[in-house]
Amino acid sequence: MTNLKMVLMKKGMSGKKLAELAGVSRSTVYKYMSNNRSLSEKVAVKFASVLGVAPAELLGLVDPT
């Protein structure tokens, strides 16, 4: 399971909602969630801002809280 998916589960947020709030397509979010696409720092910062977590959590640099 990706860190993005774990954080979404803990926050009770769907990939669809994250896509809406971050201004990206649902397919883009689901590609990151399924590890079909590597999360860049730029995207991690955008998602982290929406989710209220540190970008490092999404990038796997620290354990998700």
C-alpha positions as CSV (number, residue, x, y, z in Angstrom):
1,M,0.0,0.0,0.0
2,T,1.3,3.4,-0.9
3,N,1.8,6.2,1.7
4,L,-0.7,8.3,-0.2
5,K,-3.3,5.5,0.1
6,M,-2.6,5.1,3.8
7,V,-2.9,8.8,4.5
8,L,-6.1,9.0,2.5
9,M,-7.6,6.1,4.5
10,K,-6.5,7.7,7.8
11,K,-8.1,11.0,6.8
12,G,-11.2,9.3,5.5
13,M,-10.8,10.9,2.1
14,S,-11.4,9.4,-1.3
15,G,-9.1,9.7,-4.2
16,K,-11.9,11.5,-6.0
17,K,-12.1,14.1,-3.3
18,L,-8.4,14.6,-3.3
19,A,-8.4,15.1,-7.0
20,E,-11.2,17.7,-6.7
21,L,-9.4,19.6,-4.0
22,A,-5.9,19.4,-5.6
23,G,-7.2,20.3,-9.0
24,V,-6.0,17.2,-10.8
25,S,-7.9,14.4,-12.5
26,R,-9.1,11.3,-10.7
27,S,-7.1,9.1,-12.9
28,T,-3.9,10.9,-11.9
29,V,-4.6,10.4,-8.2
30,Y,-5.4,6.7,-8.8
31,K,-2.2,6.2,-10.7
32,Y,-0.3,7.5,-7.7
33,M,-2.4,5.5,-5.3
34,S,-1.7,2.3,-7.2
35,N,2.0,3.0,-7.7
36,N,1.7,3.2,-11.5
37,R,3.2,6.7,-11.3
38,S,5.9,8.0,-9.0
39,L,5.0,10.9,-6.8
40,S,7.1,14.0,-7.6
41,E,8.0,16.5,-5.0
42,K,5.8,19.1,-6.6
43,V,2.7,16.9,-6.6
44,A,3.5,15.7,-3.0
45,V,3.5,19.3,-1.8
46,K,0.2,19.9,-3.5
47,F,-1.4,16.7,-2.1
48,A,0.1,17.3,1.4
49,S,-1.3,20.8,1.6
50,V,-4.8,19.4,0.9
51,L,-4.3,16.5,3.3
52,G,-2.7,18.5,6.1
53,V,0.4,16.3,6.3
54,A,4.1,16.8,5.5
55,P,5.1,16.1,1.9
56,A,7.8,13.8,3.4
57,E,5.0,11.4,4.6
58,L,3.7,11.0,1.1
59,L,7.1,10.6,-0.4
60,G,8.0,7.8,2.1
61,L,10.8,9.8,3.8
62,V,9.1,9.4,7.2
63,D,6.4,7.0,8.4
64,P,2.8,8.3,8.0
65,T,1.3,9.5,11.2
